Amino acid sequence: MLRIHFGWSDLQNVRIARQPDPLWELMCAICRWQTHQGPLAFGHWRRETTERLAQDARAAHALRTLRTYVPTSGYIPDFLTPTVTGEGLDAGLEAVRATPRDRLTAELTRLAASTRIPRRVRGLYEPTFGSLMLVADVMRHSFRTLLEPYWEQVRSAVSDDVSLRTRTLLDGGTAALLDGLRPFARWNPPYLDVDYPVDRELRLEGRGLVLVPSFFCWRRPTALADPGLDPVLVYPVTKQPIEILRTGGERLDRLLGRTRTAVLVDVAGHRVRTTTEVAASLGLAPASASYQIGVLRGAGLVVSHRDGKHVAHSATPLAHSLLAGTGATVR
């Protein structure tokens, strides 16, 4: 069990990452790849990824190299998952490349003490800027192979979870948000007791906590090993198998186009949705999201009404019938 100790100032500084973090998703995806956990949730993803790796020797080599740093259990170096900023893959990899040498040496030494590491992996015994460039390069290639083809589905699942947590926070405050992390965590003021493979204590000491929803996190949350780093708790979101999530979109793409289909599925997956929420969820410019919603409204698939300062959008029965007819699964 991981027991997280909260103080008053920590309760005032609990935050939720609004988008999936690329590097945390990558670490979790590599663990799922190696352990074959979640055959229903991730089986289709593994099969497609295996086929791509068989056809791309460079991607296969990158993944083999990165797996050296990510054992199936035990310690994983924290420098591979730098501070969550919400700024995307490039910013995360830049932070990896900027890892101080003394920290890199300490973390790789700790990894070598618990995991058998091939000497051929450059950077373990003589960590340099060049070795960090190598690590960042294999991380980028591995992201493209394992995650990039599925990023729309990952982002949609995380967005749904963020919407749920946000409503819980607005309705019940921080205590309700933390209590809503069941069943993999239990709020027992002033502690958050988290299902964890080893017994640990984490004292926030005024730093607060960043909650990071993750598609590829499985069964129980994970956290940084070093208690001195900015505290995060990465937890699994509710998800459906990727092949189900993709079915409706692939069919609708021919009719509406990929972007417009993504907008319709996003709106239909919520009771109401603002233009800003749609744009943030799908990574669109607000003007682009507004245009696509306007086209869908003109086709009778979306209705809109003003709610205070915002315009709220809902999918019509015709839209839900269309999605159901294509096999798309929308919560």
C-alpha positions in Angstrom: 0.0 0.0 0.0 1.1 3.6 -0.7 0.0 5.9 2.0 0.0 9.6 0.9 0.0 12.1 3.7 -2.0 15.3 3.1 -1.7 18.6 4.9 -4.2 21.5 4.7 -2.1 23.2 2.0 -1.9 20.0 0.0 -5.7 19.7 -0.1 -5.7 23.2 -1.7 -3.3 22.1 -4.4 -4.7 18.9 -5.8 -4.8 19.1 -9.6 -5.9 16.9 -12.5 -3.9 16.6 -15.7 -6.3 17.6 -18.4 -4.7 15.4 -21.1 -2.9 12.1 -21.2 0.8 12.5 -20.5 2.7 11.0 -23.5 5.7 9.7 -21.5 3.6 8.2 -18.7 1.4 6.5 -21.3 4.6 5.2 -23.0 6.0 3.7 -19.8 2.6 2.1 -19.0 2.3 0.8 -22.6 5.7 -0.8 -22.5 4.7 -2.6 -19.3 1.5 -3.8 -20.8 3.5 -4.9 -23.9 6.0 -7.0 -21.9 3.6 -8.5 -19.4 0.6 -9.2 -21.7 -1.7 -7.9 -19.1 -5.3 -7.0 -20.0 -5.9 -9.4 -23.0 -9.3 -7.9 -23.6 -8.4 -4.3 -23.2 -5.1 -4.4 -25.0 -5.1 -7.6 -27.1 -6.0 -5.9 -30.4 -3.4 -3.2 -29.7 -0.7 -5.8 -29.2 -1.6 -7.7 -32.4 -1.5 -4.6 -34.5 1.7 -3.3 -32.9 3.4 -6.7 -33.4 2.6 -6.5 -37.1 4.1 -3.0 -37.4 7.2 -4.0 -35.5 7.7 -6.9 -37.8 7.8 -4.5 -40.8 9.9 -1.8 -39.2 13.3 -2.9 -38.0 14.2 0.6 -36.7 11.1 0.7 -34.5 11.7 -2.8 -33.2 15.3 -1.9 -32.3 14.1 1.3 -30.5 11.6 -0.7 -28.4 14.1 -3.3 -27.5 16.5 -0.6 -26.3 13.9 1.2 -24.3 12.6 -2.0 -22.7 16.1 -2.3 -21.1 15.2 0.7 -18.9 11.6 -0.4 -18.2 11.5 -3.7 -16.3 8.3 -5.6 -16.0 8.3 -5.0 -12.2 10.3 -3.1 -9.7 12.2 0.2 -10.2 11.8 2.3 -13.3 14.0 5.4 -13.5 12.0 8.6 -12.8 13.9 10.7 -15.4 11.8 8.8 -18.0 8.7 10.5 -16.8 9.5 14.2 -16.0 7.2 16.7 -14.5 3.7 16.6 -16.1 3.2 19.9 -17.9 0.5 19.1 -20.4 2.7 20.5 -23.2 3.0 17.2 -25.1 5.6 14.8 -26.3 8.3 17.3 -27.5 8.3 19.1 -24.2 8.6 15.8 -22.3 11.5 14.6 -24.4 13.2 17.9 -24.0 12.9 17.5 -20.2 14.4 14.0 -20.5 17.4 15.4 -22.4 17.9 18.0 -19.7 18.2 15.5 -16.9 21.2 16.5 -14.7 24.1 14.2 -14.9 24.2 13.4 -11.1 20.6 12.4 -11.1 21.0 10.3 -14.2 23.9 8.5 -12.7 22.1 7.8 -9.4 18.9 6.5 -11.1 20.8 4.3 -13.6 22.9 2.9 -10.8 19.8 2.1 -8.8 18.3 0.4 -11.9 21.5 -1.7 -12.4 21.3 -2.8 -8.7 17.8 -4.3 -9.2 17.8 -5.3 -12.9 20.2 -7.1 -15.2 21.3 -4.5 -17.8 23.2 -5.4 -20.9 26.5 -3.5 -21.2 25.7 -2.8 -24.8 23.1 -0.2 -23.7 25.0 3.0 -23.9 24.7 5.5 -21.1 24.5 3.1 -18.1 28.1 3.3 -17.0 29.1 6.7 -18.6 25.9 8.8 -18.6 26.4 11.8 -20.9 24.3 14.2 -22.9 24.8 11.9 -25.9 23.2 9.0 -24.0 20.2 11.1 -23.1 19.9 12.0 -26.8 19.8 8.3 -27.5 17.2 7.6 -24.8 15.0 10.5 -26.1 15.3 9.2 -29.6 14.2 5.7 -28.8 11.4 7.0 -26.7 10.1 9.1 -29.7 10.3 6.1 -32.0 8.6 3.8 -29.5 5.8 6.4 -29.0 5.2 6.5 -32.7 4.9 2.7 -32.8 3.0 1.9 -29.6 0.8 5.0 -29.1 0.6 7.4 -32.0 -1.9 5.3 -34.1 -4.2 5.1 -31.0 -3.7 8.5 -29.5 -7.2 9.7 -30.5 -8.8 6.9 -28.5 -6.4 7.4 -25.6 -7.2 11.1 -25.4 -10.9 10.5 -25.6 -10.9 8.0 -22.7 -8.8 10.4 -20.6 -11.1 13.3 -21.5 -14.1 11.4 -20.3 -12.4 10.7 -17.0 -11.3 14.3 -16.6 -14.9 15.4 -17.2 -16.2 13.0 -14.5 -13.6 14.0 -12.0 -14.2 17.7 -12.6 -17.9 17.4 -12.0 -17.2 15.5 -8.8 -14.8 18.2 -7.7 -17.4 21.0 -8.5 -20.2 19.1 -6.7 -18.3 17.8 -3.7 -14.9 19.5 -3.4 -11.5 17.9 -3.0 -12.7 15.3 -0.5 -15.2 14.0 -3.0 -12.6 13.9 -5.7 -10.2 11.9 -3.6 -12.9 9.6 -2.4 -14.0 9.0 -6.0 -10.7 7.3 -6.7 -12.1 4.0 -5.4 -11.6 1.1 -5.8 -7.9 1.6 -6.3 -7.5 4.2 -3.6 -9.3 5.1 -0.4 -9.6 8.5 1.2 -9.0 8.2 4.9 -8.3 11.8 6.0 -5.6 12.9 6.2 -4.3 9.9 4.2 -5.0 8.6 0.7 -4.3 4.8 0.9 -3.5 3.6 -2.6 -3.4 0.0 -3.8 0.3 -0.5 -4.5 2.7 -3.4 -5.0 5.0 -2.4 -2.1 4.5 -0.5 1.2 5.5 3.1 0.9 4.8 6.5 2.7 4.7 9.7 0.7 4.5 13.0 2.6 3.3 15.8 0.3 4.6 18.5 2.7 2.7 21.4 1.0 3.6 20.4 -2.6 0.1 19.1 -3.4 -0.6 16.2 -5.8 -1.1 15.9 -9.5 -3.6 13.2 -10.5 -2.7 11.8 -14.0 -5.4 9.7 -15.7 -3.9 7.1 -17.9 -5.3 4.7 -20.6 -2.5 2.2 -20.4 -2.2 2.2 -16.6 -3.6 -1.2 -15.5 -5.4 -2.3 -12.3 -3.5 -0.2 -9.8 -2.0 3.3 -9.8 1.7 4.1 -10.1 3.9 7.0 -8.9 7.4 8.3 -9.0 10.0 6.3 -6.9 11.8 9.4 -5.6 9.7 11.1 -2.9 11.6 14.3 -3.4 10.2 14.9 -6.8 6.9 16.7 -7.5 4.3 14.2 -6.4 2.0 12.6 -9.0 -0.4 9.7 -8.9 -1.0 8.0 -12.2 -4.3 6.0 -12.2 -6.2 3.8 -14.7 -9.2 5.3 -16.5 -12.3 3.3 -17.5 -11.8 2.2 -21.0 -13.2 0.0 -23.7 -11.0 -2.2 -26.0 -9.4 -0.1 -28.7 -10.9 -2.1 -31.5 -14.4 -1.2 -30.3 -13.6 2.4 -29.9 -12.2 2.5 -33.4 -15.0 0.7 -35.2 -17.6 3.4 -35.5 -15.0 6.1 -36.4 -13.5 4.1 -39.3 -17.0 3.7 -40.8 -18.1 7.2 -40.3 -14.8 8.6 -41.7 -16.0 7.8 -45.2 -19.3 9.8 -44.6 -18.2 12.8 -42.5 -14.5 12.9 -42.6 -12.1 12.1 -39.8 -12.2 15.4 -37.9 -15.9 15.8 -38.1 -16.5 12.2 -37.0 -14.2 12.8 -34.0 -16.2 15.9 -33.1 -19.5 14.1 -33.3 -18.3 11.1 -31.2 -16.9 13.5 -28.6 -20.1 15.5 -28.3 -22.3 12.3 -28.3 -20.1 10.9 -25.5 -21.3 13.6 -23.1 -24.6 15.0 -22.0 -23.5 18.5 -23.0 -20.2 19.7 -24.4 -18.8 23.2 -24.9 -16.8 24.2 -28.0 -13.8 24.8 -25.8 -14.1 21.3 -24.3 -14.4 19.7 -27.7 -11.3 21.7 -29.0 -9.2 20.7 -25.9 -10.2 17.1 -26.1 -9.4 16.7 -29.8 -6.5 19.1 -30.0 -8.3 21.4 -32.4 -8.2 25.1 -32.7 -11.4 26.6 -31.2 -12.4 28.1 -34.5 -12.0 24.7 -36.2 -14.1 23.0 -33.6 -16.8 25.7 -33.9 -16.9 25.2 -37.6 -17.2 21.5 -37.4 -20.0 21.7 -34.8 -21.8 24.2 -37.0 -21.7 21.8 -40.0 -23.0 19.0 -37.7 -25.7 21.3 -36.4 -26.8 22.1 -39.9 -27.1 18.4 -40.7 -29.4 17.9 -37.7 -26.8 15.9 -35.7 -26.1 18.5 -33.0 -28.2 21.0 -31.2 -26.8 24.0 -29.4 -28.0 26.4 -26.7 -26.5 29.1 -24.6 -25.6 28.3 -21.0 -24.3 31.5 -19.4 -21.2 32.6 -21.1 -20.8 29.3 -23.0 -22.7 27.6 -25.8 -23.5 24.0 -24.9 -23.9 21.3 -27.6 -25.7 17.9 -27.5 -26.0 15.1 -30.0 -29.5 14.6 -31.4 -31.4 11.2 -31.5 -30.5 11.1 -35.2 -26.8 11.3 -34.3 -27.1 8.5 -31.8 -28.9 6.4 -34.3 -26.2 7.0 -36.9 -23.5 6.1 -34.4 -25.4 3.0 -33.3 -25.9 1.9 -36.9 -22.2 2.0 -37.6 -21.3 0.0 -34.5 -19.7 2.9 -32.7 -19.9 2.6 -28.9 -20.6 5.9 -27.1 -21.0 6.2 -23.4 
